[in-house]
Amino acid sequence: MINIVLDAGTTWSKIIETDSSTKMQDFQNYLVKKENGLSYYVMPSSKLKNINFKFDKATGHMSLSMLKQKDDYENEVIALIKGFRSKYQDDGIILDMGSRDSKWAKYKDGNFKDLDWNNSCSSSTGATIEMLLKFYNISVESLNYTKEKYVITCGIFGLEKIMDDIANGEQPQSAVSKFVHGIAFNAWVFAKKPSKLYLSGGFCENKCFVDSLSNYCEVVPMGRFLLCEGLILK
C-alpha cells in the first residue's frame, strides 16, 4: 500500500500522505491542504535532511536516498503523465515548470505522442524568479501582467535588462513582470505553441505568469502536486 510519496525538487519538495500514515506529524507547519483523505505538504528541499523515514515512492532531484527501495523511483516525466491522465483522458499537452527545468508531454487520440525536457538551462525557471523577488524585496503577488516582455534568449542577459531598467528608474515589479512574461512566452514556444496548455508546478501560483501565458493560449492550471498524484496511483 502506498501511504506517502515525494516529489523532491531542487528548491521545494511536495509530499502527499494518506490519512492512514502519521509520518509527517512533526512537519504540520508545511501542511497546505487536506482533501479526499490525503494531506498535501510543501516544504523547502533543504528540510528533507530532517526526515528520518523513507518514502513509498518518489521522483525528482535528490529523491533516491529518500526511498525504501530504489526500484520505487519514478521518472519525472512518467510521474507527470500519470498525474495528468489520472485527471484527464482528453488529448492535450501538460507542461511542468520547476525551479531548475521544464518538461512537457503530449497526448493525441488517446495515446502518448511526444515529449521534451529542458534541464540544461535553469536561468529562466522558478529559482531565478525567487532570487529576483528576494533581491528586490518584492512579493510574487505584486507582479502584474504587462504587454511588454523581455526577449529572453539567455537568462543572464534577461537579468542584465532588468537591472539596467531599474537603474534607469523603472519599478522592480514592472521589470520583473516583463521578465516573467518573457519566460511565459518561451514556455509556450518550448511546448510547440499549443492552443491549450495544462500547467503543472509552482508557476500555477504565479498569477503574472499564468496571465502572461494566457495571452498565447488557453491555460489550465493543475497545481503543484501533479507528479505526486501520479506517484500515489496504485
PLY file of the C-alpha trace (Angstrom):
ply
format ascii 1.0
element vertex 234
property float x
property float y
property float z
element edge 233
property int vertex1
property int vertex2
end_header
0.00 0.00 0.00
1.28 3.46 -0.90
0.98 5.77 2.12
3.40 8.60 1.44
5.08 9.91 -1.74
7.64 12.59 -2.53
8.39 14.92 -5.43
11.81 16.25 -4.41
12.55 19.43 -6.33
15.74 21.46 -6.17
14.13 24.24 -4.12
10.77 22.90 -2.96
9.57 19.37 -2.22
5.96 18.25 -2.47
4.59 15.41 -0.35
1.25 13.60 -0.29
0.39 11.44 2.72
-2.71 9.31 3.23
-4.64 9.75 6.45
-3.56 6.24 7.47
0.04 7.46 7.74
1.38 9.55 10.62
4.92 10.04 9.36
4.54 13.78 8.78
3.24 14.54 12.27
6.35 16.60 13.09
6.03 18.70 9.92
2.48 20.05 10.22
3.68 23.63 9.63
4.24 22.61 6.00
0.70 21.26 5.53
-1.12 23.24 2.81
-4.38 21.32 2.47
-6.35 18.15 3.21
-8.55 16.65 0.53
-10.21 13.28 -0.12
-8.35 11.51 2.65
-4.97 12.93 1.60
-2.69 15.50 3.21
-0.60 17.77 0.99
2.70 19.33 2.08
5.15 21.80 0.54
8.48 22.19 2.27
11.95 23.53 1.40
14.01 20.70 -0.04
16.77 21.60 2.41
14.48 20.28 5.17
14.47 16.77 3.73
17.59 16.02 5.74
15.45 16.33 8.88
13.15 13.49 7.81
14.05 10.19 9.47
11.80 7.88 7.46
11.68 6.57 3.89
9.02 7.20 1.25
6.97 4.56 -0.56
7.53 6.20 -3.97
9.43 9.26 -5.09
10.50 11.31 -8.07
12.60 14.38 -8.65
16.02 15.69 -7.83
17.62 14.23 -4.66
14.85 11.67 -4.09
16.72 8.36 -4.49
18.20 8.49 -1.00
14.72 9.06 0.46
13.22 5.79 -0.82
12.62 2.49 0.93
13.72 0.76 -2.27
15.47 2.28 -5.28
13.07 0.41 -7.58
10.29 2.66 -6.27
11.80 5.70 -8.01
9.70 7.11 -10.87
10.99 9.18 -13.76
9.64 12.73 -13.53
8.03 12.72 -16.98
6.33 9.39 -16.28
5.01 10.73 -12.96
3.80 13.86 -14.76
1.99 11.81 -17.41
0.37 9.53 -14.81
-0.81 12.53 -12.80
-2.27 14.18 -15.87
-4.01 11.00 -17.06
-5.49 10.46 -13.60
-7.44 13.68 -14.09
-7.94 13.95 -17.85
-8.50 11.34 -20.52
-8.64 14.05 -23.18
-5.89 14.90 -25.63
-3.60 17.67 -24.52
-0.15 18.96 -23.63
0.90 19.07 -20.00
3.80 21.40 -19.14
5.65 21.22 -15.81
7.69 24.29 -14.86
10.07 23.74 -11.96
12.88 25.51 -10.15
15.59 24.18 -12.45
13.96 22.63 -15.52
10.84 22.39 -17.64
9.24 19.42 -19.37
6.13 18.62 -21.34
4.30 15.59 -22.66
1.62 15.36 -25.34
-1.36 13.05 -25.73
-3.21 12.79 -29.05
-6.04 10.43 -30.00
-5.77 8.90 -26.55
-2.14 7.89 -27.00
1.18 9.30 -25.82
2.63 11.24 -28.75
5.66 13.35 -27.85
7.70 14.93 -25.06
10.61 17.24 -24.42
12.67 18.07 -21.35
14.93 21.05 -20.87
17.26 20.60 -17.90
20.31 22.22 -19.48
19.45 25.81 -18.54
17.77 26.86 -15.28
18.21 30.60 -15.88
14.58 31.12 -16.87
12.76 28.93 -14.39
11.43 29.22 -10.86
14.71 29.58 -8.98
15.58 32.74 -10.92
12.22 34.33 -10.12
12.58 33.51 -6.42
16.07 35.03 -6.45
14.78 38.24 -8.06
11.91 38.56 -5.60
14.30 38.24 -2.67
16.91 40.55 -4.17
14.40 43.36 -4.84
12.32 42.59 -1.72
9.06 42.28 -3.63
6.30 39.68 -3.46
5.05 37.47 -6.26
1.58 38.94 -5.63
2.89 42.39 -6.59
3.73 41.22 -10.12
1.15 42.01 -12.80
0.77 41.04 -16.43
2.26 43.57 -18.80
2.02 43.58 -22.59
5.73 44.28 -22.73
8.16 41.41 -22.34
11.88 40.87 -22.36
13.06 38.71 -25.22
14.96 36.14 -23.19
17.41 34.15 -25.27
19.61 33.78 -22.18
18.68 34.21 -18.55
21.85 36.18 -17.81
21.03 38.74 -20.50
17.50 38.92 -19.12
18.86 39.78 -15.68
21.02 42.45 -17.24
17.94 44.06 -18.85
16.10 44.05 -15.53
19.00 45.70 -13.71
19.52 48.30 -16.44
15.83 49.28 -16.49
15.62 49.53 -12.70
18.80 51.60 -12.64
17.08 53.95 -15.11
14.07 54.41 -12.83
11.68 51.56 -13.62
9.92 49.96 -10.67
11.25 46.46 -9.81
7.73 44.98 -10.00
7.35 46.22 -13.57
10.76 44.98 -14.72
10.37 41.54 -13.13
6.86 41.26 -14.60
8.30 41.79 -18.08
10.86 39.07 -17.31
8.08 36.69 -16.23
6.19 37.46 -19.44
9.32 36.55 -21.40
9.56 33.23 -19.54
5.88 32.52 -20.26
6.39 33.20 -23.98
9.44 30.92 -24.04
7.45 28.19 -22.26
4.71 28.39 -24.89
7.27 28.19 -27.72
9.08 25.30 -25.95
5.76 23.40 -25.84
5.41 23.97 -29.62
2.84 26.79 -29.45
-0.29 24.85 -28.47
-3.73 26.46 -28.42
-4.34 24.92 -24.97
-1.85 24.05 -22.26
-2.22 22.20 -18.97
0.20 23.72 -16.47
1.88 21.93 -13.55
4.25 23.24 -10.90
4.81 26.27 -8.71
4.17 28.67 -11.60
0.47 27.76 -11.26
0.51 30.04 -8.20
2.21 32.89 -10.06
-0.71 34.94 -11.45
1.59 37.12 -13.54
2.97 34.02 -15.27
-0.46 32.44 -15.83
-1.89 35.72 -17.18
1.12 36.17 -19.45
0.88 32.60 -20.78
-2.87 33.08 -21.28
-2.01 35.78 -23.79
-0.84 32.98 -26.14
-3.08 30.01 -25.33
-5.79 28.70 -23.03
-4.18 27.73 -19.71
-5.49 25.09 -17.30
-3.50 25.31 -14.02
-3.24 21.91 -12.32
-1.29 22.87 -9.21
1.99 21.81 -7.63
1.13 18.22 -6.75
0.55 16.60 -10.14
3.72 14.48 -10.06
2.91 13.31 -6.54
-0.61 12.45 -7.65
0.89 10.35 -10.41
3.00 8.52 -7.81
0.17 7.73 -5.44
-1.78 5.79 -8.05
-1.96 2.10 -7.23
0 1
1 2
2 3
3 4
4 5
5 6
6 7
7 8
8 9
9 10
10 11
11 12
12 13
13 14
14 15
15 16
16 17
17 18
18 19
19 20
20 21
21 22
22 23
23 24
24 25
25 26
26 27
27 28
28 29
29 30
30 31
31 32
32 33
33 34
34 35
35 36
36 37
37 38
38 39
39 40
40 41
41 42
42 43
43 44
44 45
45 46
46 47
47 48
48 49
49 50
50 51
51 52
52 53
53 54
54 55
55 56
56 57
57 58
58 59
59 60
60 61
61 62
62 63
63 64
64 65
65 66
66 67
67 68
68 69
69 70
70 71
71 72
72 73
73 74
74 75
75 76
76 77
77 78
78 79
79 80
80 81
81 82
82 83
83 84
84 85
85 86
86 87
87 88
88 89
89 90
90 91
91 92
92 93
93 94
94 95
95 96
96 97
97 98
98 99
99 100
100 101
101 102
102 103
103 104
104 105
105 106
106 107
107 108
108 109
109 110
110 111
111 112
112 113
113 114
114 115
115 116
116 117
117 118
118 119
119 120
120 121
121 122
122 123
123 124
124 125
125 126
126 127
127 128
128 129
129 130
130 131
131 132
132 133
133 134
134 135
135 136
136 137
137 138
138 139
139 140
140 141
141 142
142 143
143 144
144 145
145 146
146 147
147 148
148 149
149 150
150 151
151 152
152 153
153 154
154 155
155 156
156 157
157 158
158 159
159 160
160 161
161 162
162 163
163 164
164 165
165 166
166 167
167 168
168 169
169 170
170 171
171 172
172 173
173 174
174 175
175 176
176 177
177 178
178 179
179 180
180 181
181 182
182 183
183 184
184 185
185 186
186 187
187 188
188 189
189 190
190 191
191 192
192 193
193 194
194 195
195 196
196 197
197 198
198 199
199 200
200 201
201 202
202 203
203 204
204 205
205 206
206 207
207 208
208 209
209 210
210 211
211 212
212 213
213 214
214 215
215 216
216 217
217 218
218 219
219 220
220 221
221 222
222 223
223 224
224 225
225 226
226 227
227 228
228 229
229 230
230 231
231 232
232 233
